[in-house]
Amino acid sequence: MATMTRSSDKPLVGLLHTCLVDFYRPSIGFASVQLLEQAGCEVRVPDLQTCCGQPAFNSGNFDQARAMARQVIKAFAGFDYVVGPSGSCMSQVKVHYPQLFADEPDWLAQAQELAGRSFELVSFLSDVLNKTDLQSSYQGTVTYHDSCSGLRELGIKQQPRKQLEQVQGLSLVEMAEAETCCGFGGTFCVKYPEISVRMASQKVSNIQASGADTLVGGDLGCLLNISGRLTREGSPVRVFHVAEVLAGMTQIPAIGEGEMR
């Protein structure tokens, strides 16, 4: 394993910023860095990181998924922790990397080692660092969407809610069927568009019925999908990633509102 040079005695965290954040919503990455640094971590973003390989894995292209996983394992060697603002990407690393290398003992050991120090952002802040009050504020009524991978594979449910309840000015309300899939599902929305639209429309209906003026979640894929449906149905509900709200970075256009300047 490569030796990582430190500049302090703080926990050294490698940020897995994810493809969607990199290409569509860099502010989530900046918010993640801010939150981690405020929590007392030294944060770096490895240049050599690539896609975690989830799309290839979900499509059954396991050779390609393994190639991408090897690159991620190499890129994040030497960090105390690997943290990402996405339940789906981090569940790929924590849950599915060891499955990919079940027949390759050397890579399996490295995948398991990486999995043991990898965490989704809000889970890391809450469960590892015991940080729930992040000293932020937001004026609005918020409802939270539980993304499938984070909820079902990583057990992320109460952590973001506890953090949001500490945000000054924020009122948290629960929508009906908060745990139900929004219809994105990675490649699912491409393979089954009619079913996906039906699921997204039901999610939008539940959001509107909650009375919330803001939707918050922990996976950008879900939030892009839902915000697109909200826009098509003419809803004024704003959409933010939970990291943006917790970091106080909500003066920018909400997801789906247009190009950020």
ChimeraX attribute file (.defattr): number of C-alpha atoms within 10 A of each C-alpha:
attribute: neighborCount
match mode: 1-to-1
recipient: residues
	/A:1	8
	/A:2	10
	/A:3	8
	/A:4	12
	/A:5	9
	/A:6	11
	/A:7	8
	/A:8	9
	/A:9	9
	/A:10	14
	/A:11	17
	/A:12	21
	/A:13	24
	/A:14	25
	/A:15	24
	/A:16	31
	/A:17	24
	/A:18	22
	/A:19	16
	/A:20	16
	/A:21	19
	/A:22	13
	/A:23	8
	/A:24	15
	/A:25	18
	/A:26	16
	/A:27	18
	/A:28	26
	/A:29	21
	/A:30	16
	/A:31	21
	/A:32	26
	/A:33	26
	/A:34	19
	/A:35	22
	/A:36	23
	/A:37	15
	/A:38	14
	/A:39	16
	/A:40	13
	/A:41	20
	/A:42	18
	/A:43	21
	/A:44	15
	/A:45	16
	/A:46	15
	/A:47	8
	/A:48	10
	/A:49	21
	/A:50	17
	/A:51	18
	/A:52	27
	/A:53	24
	/A:54	25
	/A:55	16
	/A:56	17
	/A:57	19
	/A:58	15
	/A:59	12
	/A:60	11
	/A:61	13
	/A:62	16
	/A:63	12
	/A:64	15
	/A:65	22
	/A:66	19
	/A:67	12
	/A:68	19
	/A:69	27
	/A:70	19
	/A:71	16
	/A:72	22
	/A:73	20
	/A:74	15
	/A:75	19
	/A:76	26
	/A:77	19
	/A:78	18
	/A:79	22
	/A:80	16
	/A:81	21
	/A:82	27
	/A:83	25
	/A:84	24
	/A:85	27
	/A:86	26
	/A:87	28
	/A:88	28
	/A:89	26
	/A:90	27
	/A:91	23
	/A:92	23
	/A:93	26
	/A:94	23
	/A:95	17
	/A:96	21
	/A:97	27
	/A:98	23
	/A:99	14
	/A:100	19
	/A:101	20
	/A:102	14
	/A:103	10
	/A:104	10
	/A:105	11
	/A:106	10
	/A:107	19
	/A:108	17
	/A:109	14
	/A:110	19
	/A:111	25
	/A:112	19
	/A:113	15
	/A:114	25
	/A:115	22
	/A:116	14
	/A:117	15
	/A:118	25
	/A:119	27
	/A:120	23
	/A:121	26
	/A:122	31
	/A:123	24
	/A:124	20
	/A:125	22
	/A:126	17
	/A:127	13
	/A:128	10
	/A:129	14
	/A:130	11
	/A:131	19
	/A:132	20
	/A:133	16
	/A:134	18
	/A:135	13
	/A:136	17
	/A:137	18
	/A:138	19
	/A:139	12
	/A:140	15
	/A:141	16
	/A:142	27
	/A:143	27
	/A:144	24
	/A:145	26
	/A:146	25
	/A:147	27
	/A:148	21
	/A:149	20
	/A:150	21
	/A:151	16
	/A:152	15
	/A:153	15
	/A:154	18
	/A:155	13
	/A:156	20
	/A:157	17
	/A:158	14
	/A:159	17
	/A:160	23
	/A:161	18
	/A:162	16
	/A:163	20
	/A:164	26
	/A:165	16
	/A:166	18
	/A:167	22
	/A:168	15
	/A:169	13
	/A:170	17
	/A:171	16
	/A:172	19
	/A:173	16
	/A:174	16
	/A:175	22
	/A:176	16
	/A:177	14
	/A:178	16
	/A:179	15
	/A:180	14
	/A:181	19
	/A:182	27
	/A:183	23
	/A:184	24
	/A:185	20
	/A:186	15
	/A:187	14
	/A:188	14
	/A:189	18
	/A:190	11
	/A:191	11
	/A:192	13
	/A:193	14
	/A:194	11
	/A:195	14
	/A:196	20
	/A:197	18
	/A:198	13
	/A:199	19
	/A:200	23
	/A:201	19
	/A:202	19
	/A:203	24
	/A:204	23
	/A:205	16
	/A:206	18
	/A:207	28
	/A:208	19
	/A:209	11
	/A:210	16
	/A:211	15
	/A:212	21
	/A:213	17
	/A:214	20
	/A:215	25
	/A:216	22
	/A:217	21
	/A:218	27
	/A:219	24
	/A:220	26
	/A:221	20
	/A:222	23
	/A:223	23
	/A:224	20
	/A:225	19
	/A:226	27
	/A:227	24
	/A:228	16
	/A:229	19
	/A:230	23
	/A:231	15
	/A:232	10
	/A:233	12
	/A:234	9
	/A:235	15
	/A:236	12
	/A:237	18
	/A:238	20
	/A:239	24
	/A:240	26
	/A:241	27
	/A:242	26
	/A:243	26
	/A:244	23
	/A:245	21
	/A:246	26
	/A:247	23
	/A:248	18
	/A:249	20
	/A:250	17
	/A:251	9
	/A:252	14
	/A:253	15
	/A:254	20
	/A:255	21
	/A:256	19
	/A:257	14
	/A:258	9
	/A:259	11
	/A:260	13
	/A:261	5
